[in-house]
């Protein structure tokens, strides 16, 4: 929830409790002017102000305001390291938030895709390198195999950089209120 919705909710709850702005301000340890500005939507309340309002208006402004950005940021940031159990754990803990569900599925699909890419490229790096080593050890030419293996190693490194960069970019996109985009991403988990 953002302004002006916060202000409208404060105004509605304050009136339902039969309080004046002055009474609410006094209970919360705020100035009358601060309550006026919050209700008008011209001031974004800080977390300690939201805590005080939550306490005295019996409404959890913090869970309405912060979890999506915190949980979503953690999810998308976890895609930088591409360890699939991390977003699954974050998804389980933060699952009660609808927006997290979609974000978690997107991150897990991306990480599973990148894990498959890493596995394929690792095979293309290490199996030919082992074969080339075997050939060279036995006096046979293996230079072309080593060249192909080196190319696969470059692709593996580039995939790692892509994974890290997409994680950072999507974390910044989520924190700025935009939708995350993961390419490449195979839909292992349905996004519904």
C-alpha contacts under 8 A as a table, 3 or more apart, distances in Angstrom:
res1	aa1	res2	aa2	distance
1	X	5	X	6.25
1	X	6	X	6.29
1	X	61	X	7.94
1	X	64	X	5.63
1	X	65	X	4.85
2	X	5	X	5.65
2	X	6	X	5.75
2	X	44	X	7.86
2	X	65	X	6.90
3	X	6	X	5.12
3	X	7	X	6.23
3	X	41	X	5.34
3	X	42	X	7.69
3	X	43	X	7.73
3	X	44	X	6.51
4	X	7	X	5.28
4	X	8	X	6.30
4	X	39	X	7.74
4	X	40	X	7.23
4	X	41	X	4.40
4	X	42	X	7.67
5	X	8	X	5.10
5	X	9	X	6.11
5	X	41	X	7.61
6	X	9	X	5.11
6	X	10	X	6.14
6	X	38	X	7.43
6	X	39	X	7.38
6	X	41	X	7.35
6	X	61	X	7.90
7	X	10	X	5.11
7	X	11	X	6.12
7	X	38	X	5.03
7	X	39	X	3.70
7	X	40	X	5.94
7	X	41	X	5.15
8	X	11	X	5.13
8	X	12	X	6.09
8	X	39	X	5.90
8	X	40	X	7.63
8	X	41	X	7.65
9	X	12	X	5.06
9	X	13	X	6.05
9	X	39	X	7.97
10	X	13	X	5.25
10	X	14	X	5.89
10	X	38	X	7.83
10	X	39	X	6.22
10	X	53	X	7.75
10	X	57	X	7.71
11	X	14	X	5.20
11	X	15	X	6.16
11	X	39	X	5.67
12	X	15	X	5.34
12	X	16	X	6.20
13	X	16	X	5.02
13	X	17	X	6.26
13	X	57	X	6.18
14	X	17	X	5.22
14	X	18	X	6.32
14	X	19	X	5.44
14	X	20	X	7.18
14	X	21	X	7.71
14	X	24	X	7.37
14	X	57	X	6.68
15	X	18	X	4.87
15	X	19	X	5.89
15	X	20	X	7.47
16	X	19	X	7.78
17	X	57	X	7.65
19	X	22	X	7.99
19	X	23	X	5.95
19	X	24	X	6.40
20	X	23	X	5.18
20	X	24	X	6.35
21	X	24	X	5.21
21	X	25	X	6.00
21	X	32	X	6.10
21	X	35	X	6.25
21	X	36	X	7.05
22	X	25	X	5.06
22	X	26	X	6.15
22	X	31	X	7.74
22	X	32	X	5.30
23	X	26	X	5.17
23	X	27	X	6.24
24	X	27	X	5.14
24	X	28	X	6.13
24	X	35	X	7.70
24	X	56	X	7.60
25	X	28	X	5.19
25	X	29	X	5.87
25	X	30	X	4.67
25	X	31	X	5.46
25	X	32	X	5.41
25	X	34	X	7.72
25	X	35	X	6.25
26	X	29	X	5.10
26	X	30	X	6.15
26	X	31	X	7.24
26	X	32	X	7.93
27	X	30	X	7.77
27	X	56	X	7.11
28	X	49	X	7.53
28	X	52	X	5.17
28	X	53	X	6.46
28	X	56	X	7.16
29	X	52	X	7.99
30	X	34	X	6.46
30	X	35	X	7.34
30	X	49	X	7.98
31	X	34	X	5.23
31	X	35	X	6.75
32	X	35	X	5.32
32	X	36	X	6.26
33	X	36	X	4.95
33	X	37	X	6.10
34	X	37	X	5.14
34	X	38	X	6.13
34	X	43	X	7.72
35	X	38	X	5.11
35	X	39	X	6.09
36	X	39	X	5.27
36	X	40	X	6.07
37	X	40	X	5.02
37	X	41	X	6.13
37	X	42	X	5.23
37	X	43	X	5.34
38	X	41	X	5.10
38	X	42	X	6.11
38	X	43	X	5.03
38	X	44	X	6.59
38	X	45	X	6.66
39	X	42	X	7.74
40	X	43	X	7.73
41	X	44	X	7.31
45	X	49	X	5.74
45	X	50	X	6.25
46	X	49	X	5.25
46	X	50	X	6.26
47	X	50	X	4.97
47	X	51	X	6.13
47	X	62	X	7.31
48	X	51	X	4.96
48	X	52	X	6.32
49	X	52	X	5.14
49	X	53	X	6.15
50	X	53	X	5.01
50	X	54	X	5.90
50	X	61	X	5.94
50	X	62	X	6.43
51	X	54	X	5.03
51	X	55	X	6.21
51	X	60	X	7.90
51	X	61	X	7.30
51	X	62	X	6.94
52	X	55	X	5.16
52	X	56	X	6.35
53	X	56	X	5.33
53	X	57	X	5.72
53	X	58	X	7.92
53	X	59	X	7.76
53	X	61	X	7.62
54	X	57	X	5.37
54	X	58	X	5.48
54	X	59	X	4.84
54	X	60	X	5.06
54	X	61	X	5.72
54	X	62	X	7.68
55	X	58	X	5.52
55	X	59	X	7.13
55	X	60	X	7.84
60	X	63	X	5.79
60	X	64	X	6.64
61	X	64	X	5.11
61	X	65	X	5.95
62	X	65	X	4.92
62	X	66	X	5.73
62	X	67	X	7.72
63	X	66	X	5.77
63	X	67	X	5.80
64	X	67	X	7.20
65	X	68	X	7.65
66	X	69	X	5.75
66	X	70	X	6.26
67	X	70	X	5.00
67	X	71	X	5.63
67	X	72	X	7.87
67	X	97	X	7.80
68	X	71	X	5.28
68	X	72	X	5.51
68	X	73	X	7.98
68	X	97	X	6.99
68	X	99	X	6.67
68	X	100	X	6.47
69	X	72	X	5.15
69	X	73	X	5.70
69	X	174	X	6.91
69	X	175	X	5.92
70	X	73	X	5.20
70	X	74	X	6.19
71	X	74	X	5.11
71	X	75	X	6.14
71	X	90	X	7.29
71	X	94	X	6.49
71	X	100	X	6.82
72	X	75	X	4.99
72	X	76	X	6.11
72	X	100	X	6.01
72	X	103	X	6.52
72	X	104	X	7.81
72	X	171	X	7.60
72	X	174	X	6.87
73	X	76	X	5.25
73	X	77	X	5.84
73	X	171	X	5.21
73	X	172	X	7.89
73	X	174	X	6.62
73	X	175	X	6.68
74	X	77	X	5.10
74	X	78	X	6.06
74	X	90	X	7.54
74	X	171	X	7.89
75	X	78	X	5.18
75	X	79	X	6.92
75	X	87	X	5.46
75	X	90	X	6.51
75	X	91	X	7.67
75	X	103	X	7.31
75	X	104	X	6.45
75	X	107	X	6.90
76	X	79	X	5.36
76	X	80	X	7.55
76	X	103	X	7.75
76	X	107	X	6.41
76	X	167	X	5.51
76	X	168	X	7.38
76	X	170	X	6.13
76	X	171	X	5.08
77	X	80	X	5.64
77	X	167	X	5.35
77	X	168	X	6.14
77	X	170	X	7.87
77	X	171	X	5.73
78	X	81	X	5.88
78	X	82	X	6.75
78	X	83	X	7.52
78	X	86	X	6.51
78	X	87	X	6.27
78	X	167	X	7.08
79	X	82	X	4.91
79	X	83	X	7.34
79	X	87	X	7.64
79	X	107	X	6.38
79	X	110	X	7.79
79	X	111	X	6.40
79	X	163	X	6.83
79	X	164	X	6.96
79	X	166	X	7.72
79	X	167	X	4.92
80	X	163	X	5.71
80	X	164	X	3.95
80	X	165	X	6.96
80	X	166	X	7.19
80	X	167	X	4.57
80	X	168	X	6.68
81	X	163	X	7.51
81	X	164	X	6.52
82	X	111	X	5.42
82	X	114	X	7.33
82	X	115	X	7.18
82	X	163	X	7.05
83	X	86	X	5.96
83	X	87	X	7.89
83	X	111	X	7.13
84	X	87	X	6.11
84	X	88	X	6.67
84	X	108	X	6.44
84	X	111	X	5.96
84	X	112	X	6.77
85	X	88	X	5.02
85	X	89	X	6.09
86	X	89	X	5.26
86	X	90	X	6.35
87	X	90	X	4.91
87	X	91	X	5.85
87	X	104	X	6.43
87	X	107	X	7.02
87	X	108	X	6.46
88	X	91	X	4.97
88	X	92	X	6.20
88	X	104	X	7.29
88	X	108	X	7.16
89	X	92	X	5.17
89	X	93	X	6.31
90	X	93	X	5.21
90	X	94	X	5.93
90	X	95	X	7.99
90	X	104	X	7.93
91	X	94	X	5.23
91	X	95	X	5.31
91	X	100	X	6.90
91	X	101	X	6.77
91	X	104	X	5.67
92	X	95	X	5.24
93	X	96	X	7.94
94	X	97	X	6.24
94	X	100	X	6.69
95	X	98	X	7.05
95	X	100	X	6.29
95	X	101	X	6.02
96	X	100	X	7.88
97	X	100	X	5.40
97	X	101	X	6.85
98	X	101	X	5.34
98	X	102	X	7.15
99	X	102	X	5.58
99	X	103	X	6.42
100	X	103	X	4.98
100	X	104	X	5.79
101	X	104	X	5.20
101	X	105	X	6.30
102	X	105	X	5.28
102	X	106	X	6.30
102	X	191	X	6.30
102	X	192	X	7.83
103	X	106	X	5.14
103	X	107	X	6.18
103	X	180	X	7.81
104	X	107	X	5.16
104	X	108	X	5.99
105	X	108	X	5.13
105	X	109	X	5.98
105	X	189	X	6.24
105	X	190	X	7.48
105	X	191	X	6.26
106	X	109	X	5.23
106	X	110	X	6.20
106	X	182	X	7.26
106	X	185	X	7.97
106	X	191	X	7.32
107	X	110	X	5.10
107	X	111	X	6.07
107	X	182	X	7.71
108	X	111	X	5.02
108	X	112	X	5.99
108	X	189	X	7.82
109	X	112	X	5.21
109	X	113	X	6.11
109	X	185	X	5.87
109	X	186	X	5.99
109	X	187	X	5.57
109	X	188	X	5.66
109	X	189	X	6.37
110	X	113	X	5.07
110	X	114	X	6.11
110	X	182	X	6.30
110	X	183	X	7.48
110	X	184	X	6.80
110	X	185	X	4.65
110	X	186	X	6.86
111	X	114	X	5.02
111	X	115	X	5.93
112	X	115	X	5.00
112	X	116	X	6.24
112	X	186	X	7.90
112	X	188	X	7.60
113	X	116	X	5.21
113	X	117	X	6.30
113	X	184	X	7.15
113	X	185	X	5.63
113	X	186	X	5.79
114	X	117	X	4.88
114	X	118	X	6.00
114	X	159	X	7.62
114	X	163	X	7.22
114	X	184	X	7.87
114	X	185	X	7.85
115	X	118	X	5.02
115	X	119	X	6.10
116	X	119	X	5.07
116	X	120	X	6.20
117	X	120	X	5.22
117	X	121	X	6.09
117	X	159	X	7.82
118	X	121	X	5.14
118	X	122	X	5.88
118	X	156	X	6.35
118	X	159	X	7.37
119	X	122	X	5.06
119	X	123	X	6.25
120	X	123	X	5.21
120	X	124	X	6.29
121	X	124	X	4.85
121	X	125	X	6.10
121	X	152	X	5.96
121	X	153	X	7.26
121	X	155	X	7.23
121	X	156	X	5.76
122	X	125	X	5.02
122	X	126	X	5.99
122	X	152	X	7.76
122	X	153	X	7.61
122	X	156	X	7.10
123	X	126	X	5.39
123	X	127	X	5.53
123	X	128	X	7.98
124	X	127	X	5.96
124	X	128	X	6.31
124	X	149	X	6.26
124	X	152	X	5.97
125	X	128	X	6.06
125	X	129	X	6.19
125	X	148	X	7.89
125	X	149	X	4.56
125	X	150	X	6.87
125	X	152	X	5.39
125	X	153	X	5.65
126	X	129	X	5.00
126	X	130	X	5.99
126	X	149	X	7.19
127	X	130	X	5.15
127	X	131	X	6.17
128	X	131	X	4.88
128	X	132	X	5.91
128	X	145	X	5.80
128	X	146	X	6.79
128	X	148	X	7.63
128	X	149	X	5.82
129	X	132	X	5.06
129	X	133	X	6.08
129	X	145	X	6.90
129	X	146	X	5.78
129	X	149	X	5.93
130	X	133	X	5.03
130	X	134	X	6.16
131	X	134	X	5.01
131	X	135	X	6.17
131	X	142	X	7.89
131	X	145	X	7.68
132	X	135	X	5.02
132	X	136	X	6.04
132	X	141	X	7.94
132	X	142	X	4.70
132	X	143	X	7.15
132	X	145	X	5.77
132	X	146	X	6.10
133	X	136	X	5.20
133	X	137	X	5.89
133	X	142	X	7.36
134	X	137	X	5.08
134	X	138	X	6.28
135	X	138	X	5.18
135	X	139	X	6.31
135	X	140	X	4.90
135	X	141	X	6.35
135	X	142	X	5.70
136	X	139	X	5.03
136	X	140	X	5.21
136	X	141	X	5.95
136	X	142	X	5.80
137	X	140	X	7.45
142	X	145	X	5.49
142	X	146	X	6.52
143	X	146	X	5.15
143	X	147	X	6.31
144	X	147	X	5.03
144	X	148	X	6.32
145	X	148	X	5.18
145	X	149	X	6.13
146	X	149	X	4.93
146	X	150	X	6.08
147	X	150	X	5.09
147	X	151	X	6.31
148	X	151	X	5.11
148	X	152	X	6.31
149	X	152	X	5.07
149	X	153	X	6.22
150	X	153	X	4.94
150	X	154	X	6.35
151	X	154	X	5.12
151	X	155	X	6.39
152	X	155	X	4.97
152	X	156	X	6.11
153	X	156	X	4.94
153	X	157	X	6.27
154	X	157	X	5.16
154	X	158	X	6.16
155	X	158	X	4.99
155	X	159	X	6.04
156	X	159	X	5.11
156	X	160	X	6.36
157	X	160	X	5.10
157	X	161	X	6.34
158	X	161	X	5.02
158	X	162	X	6.11
159	X	162	X	4.95
159	X	163	X	6.13
160	X	163	X	5.11
160	X	164	X	6.26
161	X	164	X	5.17
161	X	165	X	5.99
162	X	165	X	5.13
162	X	166	X	5.95
163	X	166	X	5.35
163	X	167	X	6.21
164	X	167	X	5.22
164	X	168	X	6.44
165	X	168	X	5.22
165	X	169	X	6.10
166	X	169	X	5.09
166	X	170	X	5.90
166	X	182	X	6.97
167	X	170	X	5.35
167	X	171	X	6.10
168	X	171	X	5.12
168	X	172	X	6.32
169	X	172	X	5.21
169	X	173	X	6.17
170	X	173	X	4.82
170	X	174	X	6.10
170	X	179	X	7.93
170	X	180	X	5.03
170	X	181	X	6.71
170	X	182	X	7.88
171	X	174	X	5.27
171	X	175	X	6.24
171	X	180	X	7.71
172	X	175	X	5.14
172	X	176	X	6.20
173	X	176	X	5.20
173	X	177	X	6.39
173	X	178	X	5.02
173	X	179	X	6.43
173	X	180	X	6.10
174	X	177	X	5.08
174	X	178	X	5.23
174	X	179	X	6.09
174	X	180	X	6.23
175	X	178	X	7.43
182	X	185	X	6.02
187	X	190	X	6.20
187	X	191	X	7.61
